[in-house]
Amino acid sequence: MGINSESDISANLQIGPTTLGMVRIYLAGDGLDLPLDFDPDEAEEIAEELRAAAASARKLAQGAKDRRR
């Protein structure tokens, strides 16, 4: 499965600080319990990547919408 493959798998996502000063991304689903801890600098890099991906996805969606007209 790649980044562009659809899936029927569902999971809950939680993001927050830990008492140790880390940022935790916590994924939980059917048979899945995955805490991922990042230092604040890494978390900010991830946030920047998410913003860039959202901007790219928005452009792709708009381009597809324009082609349908």
C-alpha positions as CSV (number, residue, x, y, z in Angstrom):
1,M,0.0,0.0,0.0
2,G,1.4,3.4,-1.0
3,I,0.6,7.0,-0.1
4,N,-1.9,7.2,-3.0
5,S,-3.7,3.9,-2.3
6,E,-7.2,4.0,-0.8
7,S,-8.1,1.8,2.2
8,D,-11.1,0.8,4.2
9,I,-9.0,0.9,7.4
10,S,-10.2,3.4,10.0
11,A,-8.3,4.8,13.0
12,N,-8.5,7.5,15.5
13,L,-5.9,10.2,15.6
14,Q,-4.9,12.2,18.7
15,I,-2.2,14.8,18.9
16,G,-0.9,16.5,22.1
17,P,2.0,17.2,24.4
18,T,3.3,14.6,26.8
19,T,4.5,15.3,30.4
20,L,8.1,14.8,29.1
21,G,7.9,17.7,26.7
22,M,7.4,15.7,23.6
23,V,4.6,15.9,21.0
24,R,2.7,12.7,20.7
25,I,0.8,11.6,17.6
26,Y,-1.4,8.7,18.8
27,L,-3.1,6.3,16.3
28,A,-5.6,3.8,17.6
29,G,-7.8,1.5,15.6
30,D,-8.9,-2.1,15.3
31,G,-5.8,-4.0,16.4
32,L,-3.7,-0.8,16.3
33,D,-2.2,1.1,19.2
34,L,0.6,3.3,18.0
35,P,2.1,6.2,20.0
36,L,4.6,8.3,18.1
37,D,6.7,10.8,20.1
38,F,8.5,13.7,18.5
39,D,10.5,16.6,20.0
40,P,9.0,20.0,19.4
41,D,11.3,20.8,16.4
42,E,10.4,17.6,14.7
43,A,6.7,18.2,15.4
44,E,7.0,21.7,13.7
45,E,8.6,20.1,10.7
46,I,5.8,17.6,10.4
47,A,3.3,20.4,10.7
48,E,5.0,22.2,7.8
49,E,4.9,19.1,5.7
50,L,1.2,18.7,6.5
51,R,0.5,22.3,5.5
52,A,2.5,21.8,2.2
53,A,0.6,18.6,1.5
54,A,-2.7,20.3,2.2
55,A,-1.9,23.1,-0.2
56,S,-0.8,20.6,-2.9
57,A,-4.0,18.6,-2.4
58,R,-6.1,21.7,-2.7
59,K,-4.5,22.7,-6.0
60,L,-5.0,19.1,-7.4
61,A,-8.6,19.1,-6.3
62,Q,-9.2,22.5,-7.9
63,G,-7.5,21.4,-11.1
64,A,-9.8,18.3,-11.2
65,K,-12.8,20.4,-10.5
66,D,-11.9,22.9,-13.3
67,R,-11.4,20.0,-15.8
68,R,-14.9,18.7,-15.1
69,R,-16.5,22.0,-16.2
